[in-house]
Amino acid sequence: MVYVCNIEIIKDGEEFVVRVHLANGSTKEYLHKNLEEVLTEMVIALQDEMDE
């Protein structure tokens, strides 16, 4: 088993903030008013990151 990332989901007013802390120490942040949209964006970005 390998640690990939830690994900935080925060609601800030009307926006959802998703922070992804990757195993390499970097952090990515995604913002959107729609939870499904922000999660989709995050998953696509993570898939791209894992393919590299």
N, C-alpha and C positions, 0 to 999 in steps of 0.2 A: 504494500500500500504506500502511496506517495502523496504527500500534502500538495495540493494544487493552489487553493486560494481560500480566503475568508471573505464572506460577503456581508455587508451591512446594508439594510434597507431602512431609510428614514423618510418620514413625511414632514416636509418643511412648508407649512402653509398649504398651498394648492399643489406644490411640486413634490415628486418623489425623488429622492437622492439615493443612488446605489453606489456604494464604494466597494471596490474589489481590491483586496490586499493579496498580491500574488506571492508565491513562494520565493521569487527572486528579490523581494523587498520593494518592488514598485507598487504604486497604488493608481488605480484608474477610477474615474468618477463619471457617472452618467446621470443626467437630469431630464425629467419629463413630467408632464401633468398626468399622463396615463400610465398606470403601473405596468400593464401588459406591454406597452410600447418600450418602456425603459428596460424591462427584463429581456425583451427580444433583442434590443440593441446590445445589452450586456452579453447575452449568450452568443450572439454572432461574433462579437469581439473576442470573447474567450476561445471560441472555436478557432478563429484565425491565429490567436496567440499559441494555442496548443499545436497547431499544424506547422508552426515555424521550427 
